[in-house]
Amino acid sequence: MHRQIPSGQLDKATNKAPTVIITLASVHDKLMVLRAHKGLQGTQLGLDEDLTPAQQAQKRAAWATFKEAKKVGERVYWHGADLYINHKVVNSPTA
């Protein structure tokens, strides 16, 4: 079931802005959109890549490590489901 929420309003059920799911024609288009995400800084919009169930589990398992590293001032970021701390991958299955 899809609910339509007027522009500028929060979803009363979740108290969050509505999620918009888009399907792009190619991986190339997806990469172009993800690379352009910096244009959204300062807005209330964000992008999140759709992850496979295995990638979601990998990211969930590394979440505590992410929060702890961020708390102590490390440079932390995600690339897909891989967690990077100070530009080094720390949770990739191949790392």
PDB file of N, CA, C and O in Angstrom:
ATOM      1  N   MET A   1       0.849  -1.179   0.000  1.00  0.00           N
ATOM      2  CA  MET A   1       0.000   0.000   0.000  1.00  0.00           C
ATOM      3  C   MET A   1       0.892   1.238   0.000  1.00  0.00           C
ATOM      4  O   MET A   1       1.838   1.322   0.783  1.00  0.00           O
ATOM      5  N   HIS A   2       0.605   2.172  -0.849  1.00  0.00           N
ATOM      6  CA  HIS A   2       1.354   3.416  -0.924  1.00  0.00           C
ATOM      7  C   HIS A   2       0.481   4.542  -0.385  1.00  0.00           C
ATOM      8  O   HIS A   2      -0.709   4.627  -0.689  1.00  0.00           O
ATOM      9  N   ARG A   3       1.087   5.392   0.410  1.00  0.00           N
ATOM     10  CA  ARG A   3       0.376   6.559   0.926  1.00  0.00           C
ATOM     11  C   ARG A   3       0.944   7.798   0.276  1.00  0.00           C
ATOM     12  O   ARG A   3       2.160   7.928   0.138  1.00  0.00           O
ATOM     13  N   GLN A   4       0.096   8.690  -0.115  1.00  0.00           N
ATOM     14  CA  GLN A   4       0.550   9.942  -0.702  1.00  0.00           C
ATOM     15  C   GLN A   4       0.582  10.987   0.401  1.00  0.00           C
ATOM     16  O   GLN A   4      -0.411  11.192   1.101  1.00  0.00           O
ATOM     17  N   ILE A   5       1.723  11.647   0.555  1.00  0.00           N
ATOM     18  CA  ILE A   5       1.916  12.646   1.602  1.00  0.00           C
ATOM     19  C   ILE A   5       2.154  13.986   0.924  1.00  0.00           C
ATOM     20  O   ILE A   5       3.016  14.087   0.051  1.00  0.00           O
ATOM     21  N   PRO A   6       1.411  15.012   1.305  1.00  0.00           N
ATOM     22  CA  PRO A   6       1.600  16.326   0.680  1.00  0.00           C
ATOM     23  C   PRO A   6       3.036  16.829   0.831  1.00  0.00           C
ATOM     24  O   PRO A   6       3.702  16.558   1.830  1.00  0.00           O
ATOM     25  N   SER A   7       3.488  17.550  -0.160  1.00  0.00           N
ATOM     26  CA  SER A   7       4.837  18.089  -0.157  1.00  0.00           C
ATOM     27  C   SER A   7       5.092  18.927   1.087  1.00  0.00           C
ATOM     28  O   SER A   7       4.256  19.740   1.482  1.00  0.00           O
ATOM     29  N   GLY A   8       6.261  18.721   1.705  1.00  0.00           N
ATOM     30  CA  GLY A   8       6.654  19.509   2.868  1.00  0.00           C
ATOM     31  C   GLY A   8       6.100  19.001   4.179  1.00  0.00           C
ATOM     32  O   GLY A   8       6.331  19.624   5.215  1.00  0.00           O
ATOM     33  N   GLN A   9       5.375  17.890   4.175  1.00  0.00           N
ATOM     34  CA  GLN A   9       4.806  17.359   5.410  1.00  0.00           C
ATOM     35  C   GLN A   9       5.466  16.039   5.768  1.00  0.00           C
ATOM     36  O   GLN A   9       5.936  15.302   4.902  1.00  0.00           O
ATOM     37  N   LEU A  10       5.490  15.756   7.071  1.00  0.00           N
ATOM     38  CA  LEU A  10       6.034  14.503   7.561  1.00  0.00           C
ATOM     39  C   LEU A  10       4.965  13.433   7.541  1.00  0.00           C
ATOM     40  O   LEU A  10       3.774  13.722   7.655  1.00  0.00           O
ATOM     41  N   ASP A  11       5.395  12.211   7.399  1.00  0.00           N
ATOM     42  CA  ASP A  11       4.503  11.069   7.495  1.00  0.00           C
ATOM     43  C   ASP A  11       4.110  10.929   8.971  1.00  0.00           C
ATOM     44  O   ASP A  11       4.983  10.749   9.821  1.00  0.00           O
ATOM     45  N   LYS A  12       2.834  11.009   9.283  1.00  0.00           N
ATOM     46  CA  LYS A  12       2.388  10.962  10.678  1.00  0.00           C
ATOM     47  C   LYS A  12       2.675   9.614  11.324  1.00  0.00           C
ATOM     48  O   LYS A  12       2.851   9.548  12.541  1.00  0.00           O
ATOM     49  N   ALA A  13       2.727   8.547  10.550  1.00  0.00           N
ATOM     50  CA  ALA A  13       2.990   7.220  11.104  1.00  0.00           C
ATOM     51  C   ALA A  13       4.434   7.062  11.558  1.00  0.00           C
ATOM     52  O   ALA A  13       4.694   6.363  12.538  1.00  0.00           O
ATOM     53  N   THR A  14       5.382   7.698  10.866  1.00  0.00           N
ATOM     54  CA  THR A  14       6.799   7.528  11.188  1.00  0.00           C
ATOM     55  C   THR A  14       7.471   8.811  11.650  1.00  0.00           C
ATOM     56  O   THR A  14       8.597   8.765  12.144  1.00  0.00           O
ATOM     57  N   ASN A  15       6.816   9.945  11.504  1.00  0.00           N
ATOM     58  CA  ASN A  15       7.375  11.259  11.827  1.00  0.00           C
ATOM     59  C   ASN A  15       8.634  11.554  11.001  1.00  0.00           C
ATOM     60  O   ASN A  15       9.541  12.250  11.457  1.00  0.00           O
ATOM     61  N   LYS A  16       8.668  11.016   9.793  1.00  0.00           N
ATOM     62  CA  LYS A  16       9.794  11.240   8.891  1.00  0.00           C
ATOM     63  C   LYS A  16       9.267  11.700   7.549  1.00  0.00           C
ATOM     64  O   LYS A  16       8.086  11.551   7.235  1.00  0.00           O
ATOM     65  N   ALA A  17      10.165  12.259   6.771  1.00  0.00           N
ATOM     66  CA  ALA A  17       9.802  12.617   5.398  1.00  0.00           C
ATOM     67  C   ALA A  17       9.532  11.329   4.626  1.00  0.00           C
ATOM     68  O   ALA A  17      10.118  10.292   4.940  1.00  0.00           O
ATOM     69  N   PRO A  18       8.670  11.376   3.639  1.00  0.00           N
ATOM     70  CA  PRO A  18       8.355  10.162   2.898  1.00  0.00           C
ATOM     71  C   PRO A  18       9.552   9.646   2.105  1.00  0.00           C
ATOM     72  O   PRO A  18      10.397  10.423   1.659  1.00  0.00           O
ATOM     73  N   THR A  19       9.613   8.342   1.937  1.00  0.00           N
ATOM     74  CA  THR A  19      10.642   7.706   1.145  1.00  0.00           C
ATOM     75  C   THR A  19      10.167   7.618  -0.296  1.00  0.00           C
ATOM     76  O   THR A  19       9.026   7.247  -0.568  1.00  0.00           O
ATOM     77  N   VAL A  20      11.049   7.962  -1.199  1.00  0.00           N
ATOM     78  CA  VAL A  20      10.748   7.860  -2.621  1.00  0.00           C
ATOM     79  C   VAL A  20      11.693   6.821  -3.199  1.00  0.00           C
ATOM     80  O   VAL A  20      12.911   6.950  -3.074  1.00  0.00           O
ATOM     81  N   ILE A  21      11.150   5.804  -3.824  1.00  0.00           N
ATOM     82  CA  ILE A  21      11.958   4.753  -4.430  1.00  0.00           C
ATOM     83  C   ILE A  21      11.941   4.955  -5.935  1.00  0.00           C
ATOM     84  O   ILE A  21      10.886   5.063  -6.559  1.00  0.00           O
ATOM     85  N   ILE A  22      13.156   5.002  -6.506  1.00  0.00           N
ATOM     86  CA  ILE A  22      13.244   5.167  -7.955  1.00  0.00           C
ATOM     87  C   ILE A  22      14.005   3.988  -8.547  1.00  0.00           C
ATOM     88  O   ILE A  22      14.866   3.400  -7.893  1.00  0.00           O
ATOM     89  N   THR A  23      13.686   3.657  -9.761  1.00  0.00           N
ATOM     90  CA  THR A  23      14.390   2.621 -10.495  1.00  0.00           C
ATOM     91  C   THR A  23      15.027   3.287 -11.699  1.00  0.00           C
ATOM     92  O   THR A  23      14.356   3.944 -12.495  1.00  0.00           O
ATOM     93  N   LEU A  24      16.321   3.107 -11.819  1.00  0.00           N
ATOM     94  CA  LEU A  24      17.048   3.724 -12.928  1.00  0.00           C
ATOM     95  C   LEU A  24      17.249   2.704 -14.049  1.00  0.00           C
ATOM     96  O   LEU A  24      17.205   1.496 -13.818  1.00  0.00           O
ATOM     97  N   ALA A  25      17.466   3.198 -15.248  1.00  0.00           N
ATOM     98  CA  ALA A  25      17.548   2.343 -16.428  1.00  0.00           C
ATOM     99  C   ALA A  25      18.823   1.513 -16.476  1.00  0.00           C
ATOM    100  O   ALA A  25      18.833   0.431 -17.063  1.00  0.00           O
ATOM    101  N   SER A  26      19.901   2.008 -15.865  1.00  0.00           N
ATOM    102  CA  SER A  26      21.169   1.284 -15.957  1.00  0.00           C
ATOM    103  C   SER A  26      22.020   1.547 -14.725  1.00  0.00           C
ATOM    104  O   SER A  26      21.760   2.465 -13.947  1.00  0.00           O
ATOM    105  N   VAL A  27      23.043   0.716 -14.571  1.00  0.00           N
ATOM    106  CA  VAL A  27      24.002   0.916 -13.482  1.00  0.00           C
ATOM    107  C   VAL A  27      24.733   2.237 -13.686  1.00  0.00           C
ATOM    108  O   VAL A  27      25.045   2.929 -12.717  1.00  0.00           O
ATOM    109  N   HIS A  28      25.004   2.587 -14.917  1.00  0.00           N
ATOM    110  CA  HIS A  28      25.665   3.860 -15.221  1.00  0.00           C
ATOM    111  C   HIS A  28      24.840   5.031 -14.672  1.00  0.00           C
ATOM    112  O   HIS A  28      25.387   5.943 -14.053  1.00  0.00           O
ATOM    113  N   ASP A  29      23.531   5.001 -14.901  1.00  0.00           N
ATOM    114  CA  ASP A  29      22.656   6.062 -14.387  1.00  0.00           C
ATOM    115  C   ASP A  29      22.691   6.101 -12.865  1.00  0.00           C
ATOM    116  O   ASP A  29      22.738   7.175 -12.266  1.00  0.00           O
ATOM    117  N   LYS A  30      22.667   4.925 -12.240  1.00  0.00           N
ATOM    118  CA  LYS A  30      22.715   4.846 -10.784  1.00  0.00           C
ATOM    119  C   LYS A  30      24.000   5.482 -10.257  1.00  0.00           C
ATOM    120  O   LYS A  30      23.963   6.260  -9.304  1.00  0.00           O
ATOM    121  N   LEU A  31      25.127   5.155 -10.872  1.00  0.00           N
ATOM    122  CA  LEU A  31      26.400   5.721 -10.428  1.00  0.00           C
ATOM    123  C   LEU A  31      26.443   7.231 -10.616  1.00  0.00           C
ATOM    124  O   LEU A  31      26.989   7.941  -9.771  1.00  0.00           O
ATOM    125  N   MET A  32      25.874   7.733 -11.711  1.00  0.00           N
ATOM    126  CA  MET A  32      25.824   9.182 -11.935  1.00  0.00           C
ATOM    127  C   MET A  32      25.016   9.864 -10.831  1.00  0.00           C
ATOM    128  O   MET A  32      25.425  10.908 -10.323  1.00  0.00           O
ATOM    129  N   VAL A  33      23.891   9.294 -10.462  1.00  0.00           N
ATOM    130  CA  VAL A  33      23.050   9.878  -9.418  1.00  0.00           C
ATOM    131  C   VAL A  33      23.779   9.839  -8.074  1.00  0.00           C
ATOM    132  O   VAL A  33      23.787  10.830  -7.344  1.00  0.00           O
ATOM    133  N   LEU A  34      24.385   8.705  -7.749  1.00  0.00           N
ATOM    134  CA  LEU A  34      25.089   8.595  -6.469  1.00  0.00           C
ATOM    135  C   LEU A  34      26.285   9.545  -6.395  1.00  0.00           C
ATOM    136  O   LEU A  34      26.572  10.088  -5.329  1.00  0.00           O
ATOM    137  N   ARG A  35      26.978   9.751  -7.500  1.00  0.00           N
ATOM    138  CA  ARG A  35      28.108  10.689  -7.508  1.00  0.00           C
ATOM    139  C   ARG A  35      27.659  12.135  -7.339  1.00  0.00           C
ATOM    140  O   ARG A  35      28.415  12.963  -6.831  1.00  0.00           O
ATOM    141  N   ALA A  36      26.447  12.441  -7.755  1.00  0.00           N
ATOM    142  CA  ALA A  36      25.938  13.816  -7.682  1.00  0.00           C
ATOM    143  C   ALA A  36      25.292  14.128  -6.331  1.00  0.00           C
ATOM    144  O   ALA A  36      24.709  15.200  -6.171  1.00  0.00           O
ATOM    145  N   HIS A  37      25.381  13.227  -5.364  1.00  0.00           N
ATOM    146  CA  HIS A  37      24.693  13.431  -4.081  1.00  0.00           C
ATOM    147  C   HIS A  37      25.189  14.648  -3.306  1.00  0.00           C
ATOM    148  O   HIS A  37      24.467  15.166  -2.455  1.00  0.00           O
ATOM    149  N   LYS A  38      26.392  15.109  -3.580  1.00  0.00           N
ATOM    150  CA  LYS A  38      26.911  16.273  -2.849  1.00  0.00           C
ATOM    151  C   LYS A  38      26.081  17.525  -3.113  1.00  0.00           C
ATOM    152  O   LYS A  38      26.098  18.460  -2.312  1.00  0.00           O
ATOM    153  N   GLY A  39      25.365  17.549  -4.213  1.00  0.00           N
ATOM    154  CA  GLY A  39      24.472  18.661  -4.516  1.00  0.00           C
ATOM    155  C   GLY A  39      23.288  18.745  -3.566  1.00  0.00           C
ATOM    156  O   GLY A  39      22.576  19.748  -3.542  1.00  0.00           O
ATOM    157  N   LEU A  40      23.079  17.702  -2.788  1.00  0.00           N
ATOM    158  CA  LEU A  40      21.968  17.684  -1.830  1.00  0.00           C
ATOM    159  C   LEU A  40      22.380  18.196  -0.453  1.00  0.00           C
ATOM    160  O   LEU A  40      21.527  18.335   0.424  1.00  0.00           O
ATOM    161  N   GLN A  41      23.653  18.476  -0.240  1.00  0.00           N
ATOM    162  CA  GLN A  41      24.102  18.965   1.060  1.00  0.00           C
ATOM    163  C   GLN A  41      23.382  20.261   1.399  1.00  0.00           C
ATOM    164  O   GLN A  41      23.226  21.142   0.555  1.00  0.00           O
ATOM    165  N   GLY A  42      22.949  20.359   2.645  1.00  0.00           N
ATOM    166  CA  GLY A  42      22.229  21.544   3.094  1.00  0.00           C
ATOM    167  C   GLY A  42      20.732  21.444   2.858  1.00  0.00           C
ATOM    168  O   GLY A  42      19.982  22.357   3.203  1.00  0.00           O
ATOM    169  N   THR A  43      20.300  20.343   2.272  1.00  0.00           N
ATOM    170  CA  THR A  43      18.869  20.120   2.067  1.00  0.00           C
ATOM    171  C   THR A  43      18.419  19.017   3.021  1.00  0.00           C
ATOM    172  O   THR A  43      19.235  18.428   3.730  1.00  0.00           O
ATOM    173  N   GLN A  44      17.157  18.751   3.032  1.00  0.00           N
ATOM    174  CA  GLN A  44      16.657  17.651   3.866  1.00  0.00           C
ATOM    175  C   GLN A  44      16.480  16.376   3.047  1.00  0.00           C
ATOM    176  O   GLN A  44      15.758  15.463   3.449  1.00  0.00           O
ATOM    177  N   LEU A  45      17.145  16.325   1.897  1.00  0.00           N
ATOM    178  CA  LEU A  45      17.072  15.155   1.034  1.00  0.00           C
ATOM    179  C   LEU A  45      18.341  14.336   1.161  1.00  0.00           C
ATOM    180  O   LEU A  45      19.411  14.871   1.451  1.00  0.00           O
ATOM    181  N   GLY A  46      18.220  13.060   0.945  1.00  0.00           N
ATOM    182  CA  GLY A  46      19.381  12.193   0.978  1.00  0.00           C
ATOM    183  C   GLY A  46      19.189  11.019   0.045  1.00  0.00           C
ATOM    184  O   GLY A  46      18.072  10.730  -0.386  1.00  0.00           O
ATOM    185  N   LEU A  47      20.280  10.345  -0.264  1.00  0.00           N
ATOM    186  CA  LEU A  47      20.246   9.162  -1.114  1.00  0.00           C
ATOM    187  C   LEU A  47      20.783   7.986  -0.326  1.00  0.00           C
ATOM    188  O   LEU A  47      21.679   8.134   0.505  1.00  0.00           O
ATOM    189  N   ASP A  48      20.232   6.827  -0.592  1.00  0.00           N
ATOM    190  CA  ASP A  48      20.734   5.611   0.021  1.00  0.00           C
ATOM    191  C   ASP A  48      20.669   4.513  -1.019  1.00  0.00           C
ATOM    192  O   ASP A  48      19.643   4.325  -1.671  1.00  0.00           O
ATOM    193  N   GLU A  49      21.753   3.797  -1.171  1.00  0.00           N
ATOM    194  CA  GLU A  49      21.823   2.732  -2.156  1.00  0.00           C
ATOM    195  C   GLU A  49      21.065   1.510  -1.649  1.00  0.00           C
ATOM    196  O   GLU A  49      21.133   1.176  -0.466  1.00  0.00           O
ATOM    197  N   ASP A  50      20.355   0.857  -2.533  1.00  0.00           N
ATOM    198  CA  ASP A  50      19.639  -0.364  -2.185  1.00  0.00           C
ATOM    199  C   ASP A  50      20.655  -1.489  -2.036  1.00  0.00           C
ATOM    200  O   ASP A  50      21.401  -1.785  -2.969  1.00  0.00           O
ATOM    201  N   LEU A  51      20.684  -2.118  -0.860  1.00  0.00           N
ATOM    202  CA  LEU A  51      21.647  -3.177  -0.587  1.00  0.00           C
ATOM    203  C   LEU A  51      20.964  -4.533  -0.594  1.00  0.00           C
ATOM    204  O   LEU A  51      19.774  -4.646  -0.299  1.00  0.00           O
ATOM    205  N   THR A  52      21.732  -5.564  -0.936  1.00  0.00           N
ATOM    206  CA  THR A  52      21.214  -6.928  -0.877  1.00  0.00           C
ATOM    207  C   THR A  52      21.046  -7.332   0.587  1.00  0.00           C
ATOM    208  O   THR A  52      21.613  -6.678   1.462  1.00  0.00           O
ATOM    209  N   PRO A  53      20.289  -8.383   0.882  1.00  0.00           N
ATOM    210  CA  PRO A  53      20.164  -8.838   2.270  1.00  0.00           C
ATOM    211  C   PRO A  53      21.511  -9.147   2.924  1.00  0.00           C
ATOM    212  O   PRO A  53      21.702  -8.847   4.103  1.00  0.00           O
ATOM    213  N   ALA A  54      22.445  -9.739   2.182  1.00  0.00           N
ATOM    214  CA  ALA A  54      23.773 -10.030   2.740  1.00  0.00           C
ATOM    215  C   ALA A  54      24.521  -8.736   3.067  1.00  0.00           C
ATOM    216  O   ALA A  54      25.183  -8.646   4.101  1.00  0.00           O
ATOM    217  N   GLN A  55      24.416  -7.731   2.185  1.00  0.00           N
ATOM    218  CA  GLN A  55      25.067  -6.445   2.436  1.00  0.00           C
ATOM    219  C   GLN A  55      24.422  -5.740   3.618  1.00  0.00           C
ATOM    220  O   GLN A  55      25.120  -5.111   4.414  1.00  0.00           O
ATOM    221  N   GLN A  56      23.097  -5.833   3.747  1.00  0.00           N
ATOM    222  CA  GLN A  56      22.410  -5.223   4.882  1.00  0.00           C
ATOM    223  C   GLN A  56      22.894  -5.844   6.189  1.00  0.00           C
ATOM    224  O   GLN A  56      23.114  -5.131   7.168  1.00  0.00           O
ATOM    225  N   ALA A  57      23.060  -7.169   6.214  1.00  0.00           N
ATOM    226  CA  ALA A  57      23.550  -7.852   7.421  1.00  0.00           C
ATOM    227  C   ALA A  57      24.979  -7.422   7.734  1.00  0.00           C
ATOM    228  O   ALA A  57      25.326  -7.214   8.897  1.00  0.00           O
ATOM    229  N   GLN A  58      25.811  -7.287   6.694  1.00  0.00           N
ATOM    230  CA  GLN A  58      27.203  -6.845   6.882  1.00  0.00           C
ATOM    231  C   GLN A  58      27.235  -5.444   7.478  1.00  0.00           C
ATOM    232  O   GLN A  58      28.009  -5.177   8.398  1.00  0.00           O
ATOM    233  N   LYS A  59      26.402  -4.553   6.960  1.00  0.00           N
ATOM    234  CA  LYS A  59      26.372  -3.176   7.444  1.00  0.00           C
ATOM    235  C   LYS A  59      25.837  -3.113   8.877  1.00  0.00           C
ATOM    236  O   LYS A  59      26.359  -2.373   9.710  1.00  0.00           O
ATOM    237  N   ARG A  60      24.793  -3.894   9.153  1.00  0.00           N
ATOM    238  CA  ARG A  60      24.218  -3.931  10.501  1.00  0.00           C
ATOM    239  C   ARG A  60      25.258  -4.420  11.519  1.00  0.00           C
ATOM    240  O   ARG A  60      25.340  -3.894  12.629  1.00  0.00           O
ATOM    241  N   ALA A  61      26.048  -5.426  11.134  1.00  0.00           N
ATOM    242  CA  ALA A  61      27.070  -5.980  12.025  1.00  0.00           C
ATOM    243  C   ALA A  61      28.174  -4.970  12.335  1.00  0.00           C
ATOM    244  O   ALA A  61      28.783  -5.030  13.403  1.00  0.00           O
ATOM    245  N   ALA A  62      28.437  -4.043  11.413  1.00  0.00           N
ATOM    246  CA  ALA A  62      29.517  -3.063  11.589  1.00  0.00           C
ATOM    247  C   ALA A  62      29.028  -1.742  12.162  1.00  0.00           C
ATOM    248  O   ALA A  62      29.828  -0.829  12.362  1.00  0.00           O
ATOM    249  N   TRP A  63      27.734  -1.620  12.432  1.00  0.00           N
ATOM    250  CA  TRP A  63      27.180  -0.333  12.854  1.00  0.00           C
ATOM    251  C   TRP A  63      27.778   0.164  14.171  1.00  0.00           C
ATOM    252  O   TRP A  63      28.058   1.356  14.298  1.00  0.00           O
ATOM    253  N   ALA A  64      27.978  -0.713  15.151  1.00  0.00           N
ATOM    254  CA  ALA A  64      28.561  -0.300  16.437  1.00  0.00           C
ATOM    255  C   ALA A  64      29.990   0.228  16.238  1.00  0.00           C
ATOM    256  O   ALA A  64      30.391   1.202  16.874  1.00  0.00           O
ATOM    257  N   THR A  65      30.741  -0.416  15.361  1.00  0.00           N
ATOM    258  CA  THR A  65      32.101   0.037  15.054  1.00  0.00           C
ATOM    259  C   THR A  65      32.066   1.424  14.423  1.00  0.00           C
ATOM    260  O   THR A  65      32.888   2.280  14.751  1.00  0.00           O
ATOM    261  N   PHE A  66      31.125   1.644  13.525  1.00  0.00           N
ATOM    262  CA  PHE A  66      30.962   2.949  12.883  1.00  0.00           C
ATOM    263  C   PHE A  66      30.712   4.031  13.935  1.00  0.00           C
ATOM    264  O   PHE A  66      31.375   5.068  13.933  1.00  0.00           O
ATOM    265  N   LYS A  67      29.750   3.785  14.835  1.00  0.00           N
ATOM    266  CA  LYS A  67      29.395   4.795  15.841  1.00  0.00           C
ATOM    267  C   LYS A  67      30.566   5.083  16.784  1.00  0.00           C
ATOM    268  O   LYS A  67      30.813   6.239  17.127  1.00  0.00           O
ATOM    269  N   GLU A  68      31.281   4.048  17.203  1.00  0.00           N
ATOM    270  CA  GLU A  68      32.413   4.242  18.119  1.00  0.00           C
ATOM    271  C   GLU A  68      33.528   5.033  17.441  1.00  0.00           C
ATOM    272  O   GLU A  68      34.089   5.946  18.047  1.00  0.00           O
ATOM    273  N   ALA A  69      33.858   4.701  16.200  1.00  0.00           N
ATOM    274  CA  ALA A  69      34.917   5.419  15.478  1.00  0.00           C
ATOM    275  C   ALA A  69      34.524   6.872  15.264  1.00  0.00           C
ATOM    276  O   ALA A  69      35.365   7.763  15.385  1.00  0.00           O
ATOM    277  N   LYS A  70      33.266   7.123  14.949  1.00  0.00           N
ATOM    278  CA  LYS A  70      32.797   8.496  14.737  1.00  0.00           C
ATOM    279  C   LYS A  70      32.879   9.294  16.042  1.00  0.00           C
ATOM    280  O   LYS A  70      33.231  10.474  16.045  1.00  0.00           O
ATOM    281  N   LYS A  71      32.545   8.621  17.151  1.00  0.00           N
ATOM    282  CA  LYS A  71      32.562   9.297  18.448  1.00  0.00           C
ATOM    283  C   LYS A  71      33.968   9.761  18.834  1.00  0.00           C
ATOM    284  O   LYS A  71      34.119  10.806  19.467  1.00  0.00           O
ATOM    285  N   VAL A  72      34.988   9.002  18.463  1.00  0.00           N
ATOM    286  CA  VAL A  72      36.362   9.388  18.805  1.00  0.00           C
ATOM    287  C   VAL A  72      37.018  10.248  17.727  1.00  0.00           C
ATOM    288  O   VAL A  72      38.212  10.536  17.803  1.00  0.00           O
ATOM    289  N   GLY A  73      36.241  10.659  16.724  1.00  0.00           N
ATOM    290  CA  GLY A  73      36.738  11.623  15.746  1.00  0.00           C
ATOM    291  C   GLY A  73      37.429  11.031  14.534  1.00  0.00           C
ATOM    292  O   GLY A  73      38.109  11.752  13.804  1.00  0.00           O
ATOM    293  N   GLU A  74      37.272   9.739  14.301  1.00  0.00           N
ATOM    294  CA  GLU A  74      37.866   9.122  13.115  1.00  0.00           C
ATOM    295  C   GLU A  74      37.091   9.548  11.872  1.00  0.00           C
ATOM    296  O   GLU A  74      35.935   9.959  11.972  1.00  0.00           O
ATOM    297  N   ARG A  75      37.715   9.452  10.713  1.00  0.00           N
ATOM    298  CA  ARG A  75      37.046   9.709   9.434  1.00  0.00           C
ATOM    299  C   ARG A  75      36.362   8.409   9.041  1.00  0.00           C
ATOM    300  O   ARG A  75      37.027   7.448   8.655  1.00  0.00           O
ATOM    301  N   VAL A  76      35.025   8.372   9.137  1.00  0.00           N
ATOM    302  CA  VAL A  76      34.283   7.143   8.854  1.00  0.00           C
ATOM    303  C   VAL A  76      33.252   7.387   7.761  1.00  0.00           C
ATOM    304  O   VAL A  76      32.623   8.444   7.708  1.00  0.00           O
ATOM    305  N   TYR A  77      33.087   6.392   6.888  1.00  0.00           N
ATOM    306  CA  TYR A  77      32.073   6.480   5.842  1.00  0.00           C
ATOM    307  C   TYR A  77      31.795   5.083   5.308  1.00  0.00           C
ATOM    308  O   TYR A  77      32.566   4.145   5.506  1.00  0.00           O
ATOM    309  N   TRP A  78      30.666   4.985   4.625  1.00  0.00           N
ATOM    310  CA  TRP A  78      30.256   3.733   3.996  1.00  0.00           C
ATOM    311  C   TRP A  78      30.447   3.850   2.494  1.00  0.00           C
ATOM    312  O   TRP A  78      30.249   4.918   1.915  1.00  0.00           O
ATOM    313  N   HIS A  79      30.829   2.761   1.876  1.00  0.00           N
ATOM    314  CA  HIS A  79      30.789   2.634   0.415  1.00  0.00           C
ATOM    315  C   HIS A  79      30.058   1.328   0.163  1.00  0.00           C
ATOM    316  O   HIS A  79      30.640   0.247   0.258  1.00  0.00           O
ATOM    317  N   GLY A  80      28.774   1.441  -0.159  1.00  0.00           N
ATOM    318  CA  GLY A  80      27.928   0.253  -0.206  1.00  0.00           C
ATOM    319  C   GLY A  80      27.795  -0.282   1.205  1.00  0.00           C
ATOM    320  O   GLY A  80      27.361   0.443   2.100  1.00  0.00           O
ATOM    321  N   ALA A  81      28.158  -1.525   1.421  1.00  0.00           N
ATOM    322  CA  ALA A  81      28.094  -2.107   2.758  1.00  0.00           C
ATOM    323  C   ALA A  81      29.455  -2.114   3.444  1.00  0.00           C
ATOM    324  O   ALA A  81      29.567  -2.537   4.595  1.00  0.00           O
ATOM    325  N   ASP A  82      30.485  -1.652   2.751  1.00  0.00           N
ATOM    326  CA  ASP A  82      31.831  -1.639   3.320  1.00  0.00           C
ATOM    327  C   ASP A  82      32.032  -0.401   4.190  1.00  0.00           C
ATOM    328  O   ASP A  82      31.733   0.719   3.778  1.00  0.00           O
ATOM    329  N   LEU A  83      32.538  -0.621   5.388  1.00  0.00           N
ATOM    330  CA  LEU A  83      32.842   0.466   6.321  1.00  0.00           C
ATOM    331  C   LEU A  83      34.302   0.855   6.163  1.00  0.00           C
ATOM    332  O   LEU A  83      35.191   0.003   6.188  1.00  0.00           O
ATOM    333  N   TYR A  84      34.539   2.152   6.000  1.00  0.00           N
ATOM    334  CA  TYR A  84      35.888   2.684   5.900  1.00  0.00           C
ATOM    335  C   TYR A  84      36.153   3.559   7.117  1.00  0.00           C
ATOM    336  O   TYR A  84      35.341   4.412   7.475  1.00  0.00           O
ATOM    337  N   ILE A  85      37.289   3.337   7.739  1.00  0.00           N
ATOM    338  CA  ILE A  85      37.759   4.190   8.833  1.00  0.00           C
ATOM    339  C   ILE A  85      39.134   4.701   8.417  1.00  0.00           C
ATOM    340  O   ILE A  85      40.050   3.924   8.150  1.00  0.00           O
ATOM    341  N   ASN A  86      39.256   6.022   8.368  1.00  0.00           N
ATOM    342  CA  ASN A  86      40.503   6.660   7.915  1.00  0.00           C
ATOM    343  C   ASN A  86      40.951   6.086   6.569  1.00  0.00           C
ATOM    344  O   ASN A  86      42.123   5.761   6.379  1.00  0.00           O
ATOM    345  N   HIS A  87      40.006   5.969   5.646  1.00  0.00           N
ATOM    346  CA  HIS A  87      40.242   5.556   4.257  1.00  0.00           C
ATOM    347  C   HIS A  87      40.681   4.105   4.109  1.00  0.00           C
ATOM    348  O   HIS A  87      41.201   3.730   3.059  1.00  0.00           O
ATOM    349  N   LYS A  88      40.481   3.268   5.149  1.00  0.00           N
ATOM    350  CA  LYS A  88      40.810   1.846   5.060  1.00  0.00           C
ATOM    351  C   LYS A  88      39.559   1.042   5.350  1.00  0.00           C
ATOM    352  O   LYS A  88      38.865   1.291   6.336  1.00  0.00           O
ATOM    353  N   VAL A  89      39.269   0.070   4.483  1.00  0.00           N
ATOM    354  CA  VAL A  89      38.084  -0.759   4.674  1.00  0.00           C
ATOM    355  C   VAL A  89      38.315  -1.678   5.875  1.00  0.00           C
ATOM    356  O   VAL A  89      39.373  -2.293   6.002  1.00  0.00           O
ATOM    357  N   VAL A  90      37.317  -1.762   6.748  1.00  0.00           N
ATOM    358  CA  VAL A  90      37.477  -2.567   7.961  1.00  0.00           C
ATOM    359  C   VAL A  90      36.473  -3.714   8.071  1.00  0.00           C
ATOM    360  O   VAL A  90      36.627  -4.566   8.946  1.00  0.00           O
ATOM    361  N   ASN A  91      35.457  -3.765   7.221  1.00  0.00           N
ATOM    362  CA  ASN A  91      34.469  -4.830   7.383  1.00  0.00           C
ATOM    363  C   ASN A  91      34.108  -5.559   6.095  1.00  0.00           C
ATOM    364  O   ASN A  91      33.135  -6.313   6.072  1.00  0.00           O
ATOM    365  N   SER A  92      34.854  -5.355   5.045  1.00  0.00           N
ATOM    366  CA  SER A  92      34.534  -6.013   3.784  1.00  0.00           C
ATOM    367  C   SER A  92      34.815  -7.511   3.925  1.00  0.00           C
ATOM    368  O   SER A  92      35.795  -7.887   4.568  1.00  0.00           O
ATOM    369  N   PRO A  93      33.979  -8.374   3.339  1.00  0.00           N
ATOM    370  CA  PRO A  93      34.260  -9.808   3.388  1.00  0.00           C
ATOM    371  C   PRO A  93      35.588 -10.159   2.749  1.00  0.00           C
ATOM    372  O   PRO A  93      36.170 -11.196   3.067  1.00  0.00           O
ATOM    373  N   THR A  94      36.083  -9.306   1.847  1.00  0.00           N
ATOM    374  CA  THR A  94      37.357  -9.573   1.175  1.00  0.00           C
ATOM    375  C   THR A  94      38.526  -8.857   1.840  1.00  0.00           C
ATOM    376  O   THR A  94      39.667  -9.014   1.406  1.00  0.00           O
ATOM    377  N   ALA A  95      38.264  -8.062   2.899  1.00  0.00           N
ATOM    378  CA  ALA A  95      39.339  -7.296   3.544  1.00  0.00           C
ATOM    379  C   ALA A  95      40.164  -8.183   4.452  1.00  0.00           C
ATOM    380  O   ALA A  95      41.113  -7.712   5.079  1.00  0.00           O
TER     381      ALA A  95
END
